[in-house]
Amino acid sequence: MIIVQLDSEQLSDLIQSAVRKAIAETPQGEHSEIDQLLTIKEAAVFLHLSVPTIYGYVSRSAIPVSKQGKRLYFSKQELTEWVKIGCKKTIAEINDEANTYLRKKK
């Protein structure tokens, strides 16, 4: 076992170097969307909807949102999942689900 003694400046440099290396190795775009929060205007642009439409969804609790005081924040990742959940199923997917249901029913 090797024991290495570092002063505070060396330790700080070592930590900064490790963080830079970890960020550089992260696939492009992966770390940018993890916790990216959007304002209502940014969410409207992202979803290609108007701000009043977004407010309507918020009032009906139809869209994932966080509220801090009077401000609304939207997670880009949650909005993406929300859009994906709303996708209509293809005829093939509906047929597969029906067949699976019928097989289980027997």
C-alpha positions in Angstrom: 0.0 0.0 0.0 1.3 3.4 -1.0 0.5 6.5 0.9 0.7 9.8 -0.9 0.5 13.1 0.9 -0.9 16.1 -1.0 -1.2 19.7 0.0 -4.6 21.4 -0.6 -3.5 23.0 -3.9 -2.3 19.6 -5.3 -5.6 18.0 -4.1 -7.6 20.7 -5.8 -5.7 20.3 -9.0 -6.2 16.5 -8.9 -9.9 16.9 -8.4 -10.3 19.5 -11.1 -8.4 17.2 -13.5 -10.6 14.2 -12.7 -13.8 16.2 -13.2 -12.5 17.6 -16.6 -11.6 14.1 -17.6 -15.1 12.7 -16.6 -16.9 15.5 -18.5 -14.7 14.9 -21.6 -15.6 11.2 -21.5 -19.3 11.8 -21.2 -21.0 11.3 -24.6 -21.9 14.6 -26.2 -25.4 15.8 -25.2 -25.9 13.2 -22.4 -24.9 15.5 -19.6 -26.6 18.5 -21.0 -30.2 17.0 -20.8 -29.9 15.2 -17.5 -31.3 18.0 -15.4 -31.9 20.8 -17.9 -34.8 22.9 -16.7 -36.8 25.1 -19.0 -38.9 28.2 -18.4 -42.4 28.3 -19.8 -41.3 30.2 -22.9 -38.5 27.7 -23.5 -40.8 24.8 -23.0 -43.3 26.3 -25.5 -40.5 26.6 -28.1 -39.3 23.1 -27.3 -42.8 21.6 -27.7 -43.8 23.9 -30.6 -46.8 25.1 -28.6 -47.9 28.6 -27.5 -47.4 29.8 -24.0 -51.2 30.0 -23.3 -51.5 26.3 -24.4 -48.8 25.3 -21.9 -50.6 27.3 -19.2 -53.8 25.3 -20.1 -52.0 22.0 -19.8 -50.5 23.1 -16.4 -53.9 24.1 -15.0 -55.3 20.7 -16.0 -52.2 18.9 -14.6 -51.7 17.4 -18.0 -48.0 18.2 -18.3 -45.1 17.5 -15.9 -44.1 20.7 -14.2 -42.4 22.0 -11.1 -43.5 25.2 -9.4 -41.2 27.3 -7.2 -43.1 30.4 -6.0 -44.7 31.9 -9.0 -42.4 30.4 -11.5 -42.9 27.2 -13.5 -40.0 25.0 -14.5 -40.1 22.1 -16.9 -37.6 19.2 -17.1 -36.6 18.7 -20.7 -36.2 15.0 -20.1 -39.7 14.7 -18.6 -41.2 16.7 -21.4 -39.6 14.4 -23.9 -41.0 11.3 -22.1 -44.4 13.1 -21.9 -44.4 13.5 -25.6 -43.4 9.9 -26.2 -46.1 8.6 -23.9 -48.7 10.5 -26.0 -47.7 8.8 -29.2 -50.4 6.9 -30.9 -49.8 3.2 -31.4 -49.4 1.7 -34.8 -51.9 -0.9 -36.1 -49.2 -3.6 -35.6 -48.7 -2.6 -32.0 -52.5 -2.7 -31.3 -52.8 -6.1 -33.0 -49.8 -7.4 -30.9 -51.5 -6.2 -27.7 -54.8 -7.7 -28.7 -53.2 -11.1 -29.5 -51.2 -11.0 -26.2 -54.4 -10.3 -24.3 -56.3 -13.0 -26.1 -53.6 -15.6 -25.4 -53.6 -14.7 -21.7 -57.4 -14.8 -21.5 -57.5 -18.5 -22.6 
